[in-house]
Amino acid sequence: MNRNDILTHACELYLQGGIEAVSMRRLARDLGVTAPALYKHYGNREEMLLDVVSEAYRLCGEHLTGALSGRTPRERFRMAGEGYLDFALKHPKFYEMMYAPAHTLGVKIFPDVVTARMAGVGQFFNDRVRECIDAGLLQPLDAQEVSLTLWAHAHGLISIYLRGCLHMDEEAFRSVYFESGWRVIHGMATPQYEAEKELEDMAEGASG
């Protein structure tokens, strides 16, 4: 038994039945260990569930940072969107845990380590939007407000897909995700952005 086993199973129990479904005794039984063995890792279930949320944000951040290898602001912006989608589709249970309200985990507020990771993910997207604005690719709007709009769109689409409301396979959903995202971005994009996108699309078509 390792930390990842504990967090993964605790995540599954919580998503199946809420906090009442998570107990140290049940978790220990399912993992084939004794309850005292679990208490060596966590003092209680609330502490454990908070670590699940923290791990979810860590994994998300890990997928996002790959976007920093992009050569241009627009490429980093696109790759950030891809990274967010990849995280959600590869780790759907952890994705849902990212948005679990504190009170449903048995605490009033999130501890600093969790809020710091939350803020880090939000800041990453803000930075990608801001550098596109500074590069003249997006209209000179408030970067945080633009980021919020784009996140709300992405989160909404991903959430209804993960809940089985869209009857399509992953490949089809990826296409819908990016096409729909472009329709949102189009209203904020400058001619420069559209020109760069057109060149990139042509290059992808030629390579395909």
C-alpha positions as a printed NumPy array, in Angstrom:
array([[  0.   ,   0.   ,   0.   ],
       [  1.331,   3.421,  -0.924],
       [  0.018,   6.977,  -0.791],
       [ -1.301,   6.842,  -4.349],
       [ -3.336,   3.701,  -3.573],
       [ -4.893,   5.394,  -0.555],
       [ -5.735,   8.618,  -2.381],
       [ -7.131,   6.889,  -5.454],
       [ -9.439,   4.662,  -3.443],
       [-10.513,   7.457,  -1.102],
       [-11.36 ,   9.516,  -4.178],
       [-13.506,   6.684,  -5.578],
       [-15.38 ,   6.192,  -2.299],
       [-16.086,   9.905,  -1.947],
       [-17.395,  10.247,  -5.488],
       [-19.604,   7.184,  -5.049],
       [-21.265,   8.218,  -1.808],
       [-19.945,  11.478,  -0.415],
       [-18.023,  11.903,   2.795],
       [-20.215,   9.412,   4.665],
       [-18.993,   6.67 ,   2.327],
       [-15.396,   7.32 ,   3.367],
       [-14.22 ,   5.735,   6.593],
       [-10.784,   4.674,   7.66 ],
       [-12.12 ,   1.213,   8.512],
       [-13.766,   0.669,   5.119],
       [-10.774,   2.052,   3.259],
       [ -8.414,  -0.216,   5.202],
       [-10.622,  -3.234,   4.481],
       [-10.793,  -2.465,   0.763],
       [ -7.027,  -1.977,   0.586],
       [ -6.368,  -5.156,   2.544],
       [ -4.64 ,  -3.489,   5.487],
       [ -5.509,  -2.618,   9.076],
       [ -6.97 ,   0.734,  10.134],
       [ -3.912,   1.514,  12.305],
       [ -1.778,   1.161,   9.18 ],
       [ -3.804,   3.945,   7.552],
       [ -3.487,   6.175,  10.59 ],
       [  0.267,   6.136,  10.055],
       [ -0.422,   8.145,   6.888],
       [ -3.445,  10.231,   7.907],
       [ -4.968,  11.302,  11.188],
       [ -8.539,  11.223,   9.895],
       [-10.624,  11.001,   6.729],
       [-10.882,  14.794,   6.346],
       [ -7.106,  15.112,   6.239],
       [ -6.972,  12.326,   3.682],
       [ -9.642,  13.861,   1.432],
       [ -7.905,  17.23 ,   1.524],
       [ -4.774,  15.464,   0.338],
       [ -6.825,  13.999,  -2.529],
       [ -7.821,  17.531,  -3.603],
       [ -4.25 ,  18.75 ,  -3.258],
       [ -3.012,  15.848,  -5.373],
       [ -5.655,  16.589,  -8.006],
       [ -4.372,  20.144,  -8.383],
       [ -0.774,  18.905,  -8.424],
       [ -1.55 ,  16.508, -11.271],
       [ -3.412,  19.215, -13.159],
       [ -0.465,  21.583, -12.767],
       [  1.863,  18.862, -14.013],
       [ -0.159,  18.563, -17.224],
       [ -0.316,  22.329, -17.691],
       [  3.381,  23.099, -17.316],
       [  4.132,  21.212, -20.516],
       [  2.625,  24.217, -22.298],
       [  5.667,  26.269, -21.342],
       [  7.619,  24.439, -24.029],
       [  5.538,  26.245, -26.653],
       [  7.547,  28.638, -28.823],
       [  4.999,  31.441, -29.057],
       [  2.29 ,  32.939, -26.804],
       [ -0.424,  31.433, -29.002],
       [  1.18 ,  28.003, -28.961],
       [  1.521,  28.096, -25.161],
       [ -2.094,  29.247, -24.923],
       [ -3.284,  26.34 , -27.094],
       [ -1.127,  23.805, -25.293],
       [ -2.496,  24.929, -21.926],
       [ -6.   ,  24.131, -23.151],
       [ -4.816,  20.759, -24.404],
       [ -3.091,  20.018, -21.107],
       [ -6.231,  20.796, -19.132],
       [ -8.286,  18.496, -21.343],
       [ -5.686,  15.72 , -21.19 ],
       [ -5.684,  15.862, -17.394],
       [ -9.485,  15.687, -17.212],
       [ -9.728,  12.722, -19.577],
       [ -6.814,  10.767, -18.074],
       [ -7.796,  11.431, -14.447],
       [-11.572,  12.029, -14.454],
       [-12.03 ,  11.215, -10.759],
       [ -9.273,  13.583,  -9.672],
       [-10.714,  16.19 , -12.03 ],
       [-14.029,  16.007, -10.175],
       [-12.249,  16.252,  -6.816],
       [-10.728,  19.579,  -7.861],
       [-14.167,  21.116,  -7.613],
       [-15.409,  19.495,  -4.418],
       [-16.554,  22.27 ,  -2.01 ],
       [-14.693,  22.366,   1.308],
       [-17.8  ,  21.733,   3.411],
       [-18.53 ,  18.473,   1.565],
       [-15.12 ,  17.236,   2.702],
       [-15.905,  17.941,   6.342],
       [-13.946,  21.214,   6.715],
       [-14.917,  24.882,   6.7  ],
       [-12.064,  26.132,   4.538],
       [ -9.228,  24.645,   2.534],
       [ -5.76 ,  24.725,   4.119],
       [ -3.081,  26.978,   2.668],
       [ -1.325,  24.175,   0.771],
       [ -4.527,  23.446,  -1.168],
       [ -5.471,  27.071,  -1.841],
       [ -1.922,  27.718,  -3.06 ],
       [ -2.228,  24.959,  -5.64 ],
       [ -5.672,  26.209,  -6.657],
       [ -4.279,  29.688,  -7.124],
       [ -1.331,  28.329,  -9.087],
       [ -3.576,  26.666, -11.668],
       [ -5.665,  29.811, -12.022],
       [ -2.575,  31.991, -12.362],
       [ -1.158,  29.73 , -15.039],
       [ -4.186,  30.329, -17.255],
       [ -4.201,  34.048, -16.466],
       [ -0.563,  34.263, -17.57 ],
       [ -1.254,  32.488, -20.865],
       [ -4.112,  34.898, -21.619],
       [ -2.119,  37.947, -20.547],
       [  0.818,  37.162, -22.806],
       [ -1.556,  36.702, -25.752],
       [ -3.061,  40.107, -25.001],
       [  0.404,  41.659, -24.721],
       [  1.386,  40.053, -28.047],
       [ -1.653,  41.566, -29.756],
       [ -3.323,  38.199, -30.316],
       [ -6.322,  38.904, -28.11 ],
       [ -8.181,  42.153, -27.622],
       [ -6.98 ,  44.366, -24.746],
       [ -9.441,  43.044, -22.187],
       [ -8.976,  42.125, -18.536],
       [ -6.854,  38.946, -18.582],
       [ -8.453,  37.499, -15.471],
       [-11.98 ,  37.982, -16.806],
       [-11.064,  36.442, -20.165],
       [ -9.431,  33.508, -18.39 ],
       [-12.559,  33.002, -16.283],
       [-14.758,  32.976, -19.394],
       [-12.556,  30.418, -21.144],
       [-12.278,  28.223, -18.044],
       [-16.063,  28.262, -17.523],
       [-16.563,  27.134, -21.109],
       [-13.943,  24.369, -20.906],
       [-15.109,  23.148, -17.493],
       [-18.737,  23.106, -18.572],
       [-18.064,  21.025, -21.68 ],
       [-15.756,  18.611, -19.867],
       [-18.179,  18.147, -16.991],
       [-21.151,  17.233, -19.159],
       [-18.958,  14.88 , -21.192],
       [-17.636,  13.1  , -18.091],
       [-21.207,  12.689, -16.85 ],
       [-22.128,  10.868, -20.042],
       [-24.409,  13.601, -21.384],
       [-22.645,  13.732, -24.741],
       [-22.95 ,  10.503, -26.69 ],
       [-19.592,  10.451, -28.442],
       [-16.196,   8.857, -28.061],
       [-13.121,  10.656, -26.773],
       [-11.786,  11.508, -30.22 ],
       [-15.067,  13.136, -31.218],
       [-15.247,  15.025, -27.928],
       [-11.744,  16.399, -28.377],
       [-12.809,  17.801, -31.732],
       [-15.952,  19.346, -30.218],
       [-13.922,  20.802, -27.333],
       [-11.51 ,  22.667, -29.605],
       [-14.077,  23.72 , -32.19 ],
       [-16.36 ,  25.097, -29.499],
       [-13.413,  26.761, -27.785],
       [-12.508,  28.514, -31.018],
       [-16.026,  29.906, -31.313],
       [-15.613,  31.483, -27.878],
       [-12.108,  32.782, -28.576],
       [-13.125,  34.118, -31.989],
       [-15.052,  36.938, -30.346],
       [-11.917,  38.102, -28.531],
       [ -9.255,  37.283, -31.113],
       [ -7.487,  39.862, -33.254],
       [ -6.729,  39.431, -36.984],
       [ -3.183,  38.487, -35.951],
       [ -4.469,  35.566, -33.891],
       [ -6.667,  34.375, -36.733],
       [ -3.781,  34.629, -39.187],
       [ -1.516,  32.538, -36.95 ],
       [ -4.272,  29.974, -36.445],
       [ -4.853,  29.72 , -40.185],
       [ -1.146,  29.091, -40.806],
       [ -1.053,  26.459, -38.08 ],
       [ -4.151,  24.72 , -39.437],
       [ -2.623,  24.672, -42.913],
       [  0.604,  23.2  , -41.56 ],
       [ -1.308,  20.501, -39.677],
       [ -3.338,  19.708, -42.785],
       [ -0.192,  19.334, -44.869],
       [  1.452,  17.059, -42.308],
       [ -1.717,  14.977, -41.943]])
